[in-house]
Amino acid sequence: MNKKKIVIVTIALVILFSFLSCQNGSIGLVDDNTEKPDTNTTLEIENSDLENSTEKITNSGDLIPDGVLINTDNGIGLTYLDVNGQILSEIQTPGIGYVDPDNVVIAGAIIPGQPLPPIIYRSWEPEQALMANTNGQISTLRLTNSFLSLKAAPGQSAITFSEVMYSPENFPHSFLYAGTSTNSGTVGSFYDLIDEPTYMALMPAGIEAINGEPQGVWYTKTAWGIGGVDLIFPITRGLYFFDLTNGDNLQYIDPDRSFQGISPDLSHAGTVDFDMAGDRAMTVVNLTSSKKTSFALDSTSDRGAGFAVFSPNNQFAAWLEASGSVVSEPSNFHPRIRIGDIQNGGVVRDLMDTSAAQAINGYQATFMRPVGWLNNETLLVEVRGQDWENVSLLRYNVLSGKLSVFSSGSFAGFGYQ
């Protein structure tokens, strides 16, 4: 089995058993200590086109990335690029192991001409730990158990992370933490969960902060510990907000929905039906008003949708749809990136795997997914070639449809001023 399939099967095995265990018997889906916020009547929007939507695109500076953190497997660490793909900095990250946006964050604001703020990351060697590179100095913030996920407030020093271990009864016991780049080594967990019914673990989705101080954490529950094969999208249940200022723990998305991504400003989320036999089309939820915008699956997308990312002004959402199997031989797996207009409804662009393969001068795009937006019009897409280690980032303009190479390497995160 090649390395690509080992990675896919390993991730999939971690997920499927959890999903299956959640399907057996009657289970309580809502924690006793979570509440539902008051919401307005939901609105379903299904059809529109790109016309008129371009007039609403503003050039707001809010949460538009300053640059992109990537992994090129250069043997040194990570690389920080400007929004044009030019190298600005090389960052040493010893022991980092597998790199993705759940394992590394930029904890602070980017100041042009100044050293980068602390880069906090999960280390695997010589032992599991939360590490920091602060102006070139490597330090251990804390040793961890089975580390799960790490998120930061864009342009601020506030971070949140989770870890999980087995309880004495052999159930996942997970913990959520919130702190800053300076105190995260000593903070205790603010919330923990032993999930006997569904075998899920707590995973942060984002953190709200004021002047770098954590105010609240968005989180979901994710499969952990057991799994299967040929799974594509994250298996999660619900979306919740823990208010650190008063201890309120609110449920915003029901656990019969699978959370698939949140906007940079934490105001919109992408969800699909948790039931694998249900409607796996992407639905975007406005977390303030509870209004919903649903996008029907392409007729060929028999594997559903996931991995939602949002433009800075929340005009557009992009997500992955797929058909076929990632482990079939010969391969019949075909990913496609779709872009929907949240404000007016309807899918406005489709990026096919054949176009992505052509952009990277490859025979085949074995996998691709949207990873974020460089601005309100330009989507960043991670594409892997026939060789799984051949990975590139493409930029895709939603207005013109122009597709071009941004850089080689995989996506690790954004920096913000």
C-alpha positions in Angstrom: 0.0 0.0 0.0 1.5 3.4 -0.9 2.0 6.3 1.5 -1.1 8.2 0.2 -3.4 5.3 1.0 -1.7 4.6 4.4 -2.4 8.2 5.4 -6.0 8.1 4.1 -6.8 4.7 5.7 -5.2 5.7 9.0 -7.3 8.9 9.2 -10.4 7.0 8.1 -9.9 4.3 10.7 -9.9 6.9 13.4 -13.3 8.0 12.3 -15.6 5.3 11.1 -16.0 3.2 14.3 -17.0 6.4 16.1 -19.7 7.0 13.5 -20.9 3.4 13.7 -21.0 3.5 17.5 -23.1 6.6 17.3 -25.7 4.7 15.2 -26.3 1.9 17.6 -29.1 2.3 20.1 -30.7 5.3 21.6 -28.4 8.1 22.7 -28.6 11.5 24.4 -27.3 13.9 21.8 -27.1 17.1 23.9 -25.0 17.6 27.0 -27.0 18.3 30.2 -25.0 21.5 30.7 -25.5 23.0 27.2 -28.4 25.3 26.3 -29.8 26.6 23.0 -29.6 30.3 22.3 -32.7 32.2 21.1 -32.8 32.2 17.3 -34.8 33.6 14.5 -36.8 31.6 12.1 -34.5 29.9 9.6 -34.5 30.7 5.9 -33.6 28.2 3.2 -32.1 29.6 0.0 -31.4 27.3 -2.9 -31.1 29.0 -6.2 -29.4 32.1 -7.7 -26.3 33.0 -9.8 -23.3 35.2 -9.6 -25.0 38.1 -11.2 -25.4 41.1 -8.9 -23.4 39.4 -6.1 -20.1 41.1 -7.3 -21.5 44.5 -6.4 -21.7 43.4 -2.8 -18.0 42.4 -2.5 -16.3 45.1 -0.4 -12.6 45.5 0.2 -13.0 45.5 3.9 -9.7 45.0 5.8 -11.4 42.9 8.4 -9.7 39.5 8.7 -8.2 39.5 5.3 -4.9 37.5 5.6 -1.5 39.2 5.6 0.2 36.0 4.5 0.2 32.2 4.4 2.0 29.7 6.5 3.0 26.6 4.5 4.9 23.4 4.8 7.3 22.5 2.0 9.1 19.6 3.8 12.3 21.5 3.5 13.9 19.9 6.6 14.0 23.2 8.5 10.4 23.9 9.4 7.6 26.1 8.0 7.6 29.0 5.5 5.7 32.2 5.7 4.6 33.8 2.4 3.0 37.1 1.5 -0.3 37.0 -0.3 1.5 37.0 -3.6 3.4 33.8 -2.8 6.8 35.4 -2.0 8.8 34.1 0.9 9.0 36.4 3.9 10.4 34.1 6.6 11.5 30.6 7.4 10.5 29.2 10.8 12.2 26.4 12.6 9.7 23.9 14.1 11.7 20.9 15.4 9.7 17.8 16.1 6.6 19.1 14.4 5.7 15.8 12.6 2.5 16.0 10.6 1.5 19.6 9.6 -2.0 20.8 9.2 -4.1 23.8 10.4 -5.1 21.8 13.5 -1.5 21.5 14.7 0.0 24.9 14.2 -1.1 28.6 14.7 0.4 32.1 14.5 -0.4 33.5 17.9 -0.4 37.3 17.4 -0.6 40.1 14.9 1.8 40.3 11.9 3.7 43.7 12.0 5.3 44.4 8.6 9.1 44.6 8.9 9.1 43.0 12.4 9.7 39.3 13.4 6.7 37.0 13.3 4.7 36.6 16.5 5.0 33.3 18.3 4.4 30.2 16.1 2.8 27.6 18.4 2.7 24.0 17.2 2.3 20.4 18.2 5.5 18.5 18.6 5.8 14.7 18.4 9.5 14.3 19.2 11.1 13.6 21.5 7.7 13.5 23.3 4.3 15.0 22.7 4.3 18.7 23.6 3.0 22.1 22.8 6.0 24.1 21.5 6.6 27.7 20.5 9.0 29.5 18.2 9.3 33.0 19.6 11.6 35.2 17.5 13.7 32.1 16.7 13.8 30.7 20.2 12.3 27.3 20.7 10.6 26.5 24.0 8.3 23.8 25.4 5.0 25.3 26.6 3.6 22.1 28.1 3.7 18.3 27.7 0.5 16.9 26.3 -1.5 13.7 26.3 -3.1 12.7 23.1 -3.3 16.2 21.5 -6.3 16.8 19.3 -6.5 20.4 17.9 -5.2 23.9 18.2 -6.8 27.2 17.1 -5.9 30.9 17.5 -7.8 34.2 17.3 -6.8 35.9 14.0 -4.2 38.5 14.7 -4.3 38.0 18.5 -2.4 36.0 21.1 -5.4 34.0 22.4 -5.3 30.3 21.6 -7.5 27.3 22.4 -6.6 23.6 22.3 -7.8 20.2 23.3 -6.4 16.9 24.3 -8.0 13.5 25.0 -7.2 10.3 27.0 -9.0 7.2 27.9 -11.1 7.2 31.1 -10.8 4.3 33.5 -13.9 2.9 31.9 -12.2 3.1 28.5 -14.2 6.0 27.1 -12.6 9.2 25.6 -12.1 11.8 28.3 -11.4 15.1 26.5 -10.4 18.5 27.8 -10.7 22.1 26.4 -8.2 24.8 27.2 -7.9 28.5 26.5 -5.1 30.9 27.1 -2.5 33.1 25.4 0.9 32.5 23.9 2.5 33.4 27.2 0.3 31.5 29.7 -0.9 28.4 27.8 1.7 26.3 29.4 0.1 26.6 32.8 -3.7 27.1 32.2 -6.0 24.3 33.3 -8.9 23.0 31.3 -12.2 25.0 31.5 -14.4 22.1 30.3 -14.0 18.4 30.0 -16.2 15.6 28.8 -16.4 11.8 29.1 -18.5 10.8 26.2 -19.9 7.3 26.9 -22.9 7.4 24.4 -21.2 8.6 21.2 -17.5 8.1 21.8 -16.7 11.6 20.7 -14.1 14.1 21.9 -14.0 17.9 22.3 -12.4 19.8 19.4 -12.0 23.6 19.3 -13.3 25.3 16.2 -12.3 28.9 17.0 -11.7 31.4 19.9 -13.2 34.8 20.5 -10.8 37.3 22.2 -10.6 41.0 23.2 -7.1 42.5 23.3 -5.6 39.1 23.1 -7.6 37.7 26.1 -9.9 34.7 25.5 -13.6 35.5 25.9 -15.2 32.3 24.5 -14.5 29.1 22.6 -16.4 27.5 19.7 -16.1 23.8 19.7 -17.5 20.6 18.2 -17.4 16.9 19.0 -15.3 14.7 16.8 -14.8 11.0 16.3 -11.7 9.7 18.1 -9.9 6.4 18.7 -11.5 4.0 16.3 -12.4 4.0 12.6 -12.7 2.5 9.2 -11.6 3.0 5.6 -12.5 5.3 2.6 -13.8 8.2 4.6 -13.3 11.7 3.1 -14.8 14.3 5.4 -14.5 15.0 9.2 -17.1 13.2 11.3 -18.3 15.7 13.9 -21.5 16.4 15.8 -23.0 19.8 16.5 -21.4 23.2 17.3 -21.2 24.8 20.7 -20.0 28.0 22.3 -18.5 28.1 25.8 -18.6 31.7 27.2 -15.6 32.1 29.4 -16.9 35.3 30.9 -19.9 33.7 32.6 -19.6 29.9 32.1 -22.6 29.6 29.8 -22.3 26.6 27.4 -24.6 27.0 24.4 -25.5 24.7 21.5 -25.7 26.5 18.2 -25.9 23.5 15.8 -27.8 20.3 16.6 -25.8 17.1 16.9 -27.7 15.6 14.0 -25.6 17.9 11.9 -21.9 17.4 11.1 -19.9 20.6 11.5 -17.6 21.2 8.5 -16.0 24.6 9.0 -16.4 28.1 10.5 -15.8 31.6 9.0 -12.7 33.6 10.1 -15.0 36.0 12.1 -16.8 33.0 13.7 -20.2 34.2 12.4 -21.0 31.4 9.9 -20.6 27.6 9.9 -20.9 24.9 7.2 -22.8 21.7 8.1 -24.1 18.5 6.5 -26.4 15.8 7.7 -24.6 13.5 10.2 -26.5 10.5 8.9 -24.4 9.0 6.1 -27.7 8.0 4.4 -29.2 11.5 4.8 -28.8 14.7 2.8 -25.1 15.3 2.7 -25.4 18.6 0.8 -23.7 21.7 2.3 -25.8 24.1 4.4 -24.3 27.3 5.7 -25.7 28.6 9.0 -25.6 32.2 10.2 -24.7 31.7 13.8 -26.2 35.1 14.8 -29.6 34.9 13.1 -29.8 31.1 12.4 -30.6 31.7 8.8 -29.6 28.8 6.5 -28.4 28.7 3.0 -28.5 25.3 1.4 -26.7 24.2 -1.7 -27.8 21.1 -3.5 -25.2 18.5 -4.3 -23.9 18.1 -7.8 -25.7 15.0 -9.3 -22.4 13.2 -9.5 -21.3 13.8 -5.9 -22.2 10.5 -4.3 -19.8 11.0 -1.4 -21.4 14.2 -0.1 -19.8 17.5 0.9 -17.4 19.0 3.6 -14.4 21.2 4.4 -16.2 24.5 4.2 -14.2 27.8 4.1 -15.6 31.3 4.0 -14.5 34.6 2.3 -13.6 37.3 4.7 -16.8 39.2 4.1 -18.9 36.0 4.2 -20.2 36.6 0.7 -19.0 33.2 -0.5 -18.5 29.7 0.9 -16.3 27.1 -0.8 -16.4 23.4 0.0 -15.4 20.0 -1.3 -17.7 17.5 -3.0 -16.6 14.1 -4.2 -17.5 10.9 -6.1 -15.9 7.5 -6.1 -13.5 5.8 -3.7 -10.1 7.0 -2.5 -8.9 3.4 -2.2 -10.3 1.9 -5.4 -7.8 0.4 -7.9 -7.8 1.8 -10.5 -8.9 5.0 -8.8 -12.3 6.3 -9.6 -12.2 9.1 -7.0 -13.0 12.6 -8.3 -13.0 15.7 -6.0 -14.5 19.0 -7.1 -14.5 22.4 -5.3 -17.7 24.3 -5.3 -18.3 27.9 -4.5 -21.7 29.2 -3.3 -23.1 32.7 -2.9 -24.3 32.8 0.7 -26.1 36.1 0.3 -28.0 35.3 -2.9 -28.0 31.5 -2.9 -26.8 29.1 -5.6 -23.5 27.6 -6.7 -21.5 30.1 -8.8 -18.4 28.2 -9.6 -17.1 24.6 -9.9 -13.4 23.7 -9.9 -12.9 20.2 -11.4 -10.0 17.9 -10.5 -9.0 17.8 -14.2 -8.5 21.6 -14.2 -6.5 21.4 -11.0 -4.3 18.6 -12.4 -3.6 20.7 -15.5 -2.6 23.7 -13.3 0.0 21.7 -11.5 1.2 20.0 -14.7 0.1 16.7 -13.4 -1.7 13.6 -14.8 -4.1 13.4 -11.9 -5.3 15.4 -8.8 -5.6 12.6 -6.3 -7.1 14.9 -3.7 -7.9 18.5 -3.2 -9.7 20.7 -0.8 -10.3 24.4 -0.2 -8.2 25.8 2.7 -9.2 29.5 2.9 -9.5 32.8 1.1 -6.6 35.2 0.3 -9.2 38.0 -0.1 -12.9 38.3 -0.8 -12.5 37.1 -4.4 -9.6 34.6 -4.3 -9.9 31.0 -2.9 -6.8 29.0 -1.9 -7.0 25.3 -2.9 -4.6 22.5 -1.7 -4.0 19.9 -4.5 -2.1 16.7 -4.3 -0.8 15.1 -7.5 -0.5 11.4 -8.4 2.4 11.3 -6.0 0.8 12.1 -2.6 3.9 14.1 -1.6 3.5 16.3 -4.6 1.4 19.0 -3.1 0.7 22.6 -4.3 -1.5 25.5 -3.4 -3.6 27.1 -6.2 -5.4 30.4 -6.2 -8.8 30.5 -7.8 -10.6 33.8 -8.6 -14.3 33.4 -8.1 -15.2 36.3 -10.4 -13.0 35.5 -13.4 -12.6 31.8 -12.9 -8.8 32.2 -13.4 -6.7 29.4 -11.8 -3.0 29.7 -11.1 -0.3 28.2 -8.9 0.3 30.1 -5.6 3.1 28.0 -4.2 4.4 24.5 -3.7 3.8 22.9 -0.3 0.8 22.2 1.9 -1.3 24.8 3.8 -0.7 25.3 7.6 -2.5 28.6 8.3 -2.9 32.3 7.8 -1.3 35.3 9.4 -3.3 38.5 10.2 -2.2 42.0 11.0 
